[in-house]
Amino acid sequence: MQDFSGLPQNKTSSDSDRDRSMNVVLFSIAENRDASVWRQGVLDAFHHILGRSVETDDMFRIDRYISGKIPPVTVKLHSAWDRRLLIRGSFKL
């Protein structure tokens, strides 16, 4: 019988860190070394879909900057309802 007492049973992160229902993954957002440029591109795409601004908690590239390669962007939205509306309107892209 193995002893698993040294392994943590539950992560100590908060529920908002574990909740992925408000995450959206975007592909083909133009890469730029300046994060504010591609972040604005994400916000512009959201505005194009919904016709209004969307409040985000965080957004980040899944991979580091590599010239000629476009890694996906993960966006943590403030509201699960915004995520539902974005997915429903994604055909506009």
C-alpha positions in Angstrom: 0.0 0.0 0.0 1.4 3.4 -1.0 1.4 6.4 1.3 -0.1 9.5 -0.4 -0.2 11.7 2.7 2.6 13.9 1.3 0.6 14.8 -1.8 -1.8 17.8 -1.6 -5.4 16.6 -1.9 -6.9 20.0 -3.0 -5.2 23.0 -4.6 -5.2 26.1 -2.5 -6.0 28.4 -5.4 -9.3 30.4 -5.3 -12.4 29.3 -7.2 -11.9 32.2 -9.7 -8.5 30.8 -10.7 -9.9 27.3 -11.3 -13.1 28.4 -13.1 -12.6 28.1 -16.8 -16.1 28.8 -17.8 -15.2 32.4 -18.5 -12.1 31.6 -20.7 -11.9 32.1 -24.4 -9.0 31.0 -26.6 -8.4 33.0 -29.7 -6.2 32.1 -32.7 -4.7 34.2 -35.5 -4.2 37.4 -33.4 -1.2 39.1 -34.9 1.9 38.7 -32.9 3.8 41.8 -31.6 6.6 42.2 -29.0 4.5 45.0 -27.5 1.7 43.3 -25.6 -0.5 46.4 -25.7 -0.7 46.1 -29.5 -2.1 42.5 -29.6 -4.2 43.1 -26.5 -5.9 45.9 -28.3 -6.4 43.6 -31.3 -8.3 41.2 -29.0 -10.4 43.9 -27.6 -11.2 45.2 -31.1 -12.2 41.7 -32.2 -14.6 41.5 -29.2 -16.0 44.9 -29.9 -16.6 43.9 -33.5 -18.5 40.8 -32.4 -20.7 42.3 -29.7 -20.8 46.0 -30.7 -19.7 47.0 -27.2 -16.6 46.8 -25.0 -16.0 43.6 -23.0 -14.4 43.6 -19.6 -11.5 41.2 -19.2 -9.7 40.0 -16.2 -6.5 38.8 -17.9 -5.1 37.8 -21.3 -1.9 36.1 -22.2 -0.2 34.3 -25.0 0.1 30.5 -24.5 3.7 30.5 -25.9 6.5 33.0 -25.9 7.3 35.4 -28.7 8.7 33.6 -31.8 9.0 35.6 -35.0 6.9 34.1 -37.8 4.7 32.1 -35.4 1.3 33.1 -34.1 0.5 31.4 -30.7 -3.0 31.4 -29.4 -4.3 33.9 -26.8 -6.2 32.9 -23.7 -8.6 35.6 -22.4 -10.2 35.4 -19.0 -13.4 37.3 -19.2 -15.1 39.0 -16.3 -18.5 37.5 -17.1 -19.5 34.0 -18.3 -22.4 35.7 -20.1 -20.0 37.7 -22.2 -18.3 34.4 -23.1 -21.6 33.0 -24.3 -22.4 36.0 -26.4 -18.9 36.0 -27.9 -19.1 32.4 -28.9 -22.6 32.9 -30.3 -21.4 35.8 -32.4 -18.1 34.4 -33.5 -19.4 33.8 -37.0 -18.9 37.6 -37.5 -15.2 37.1 -37.6 
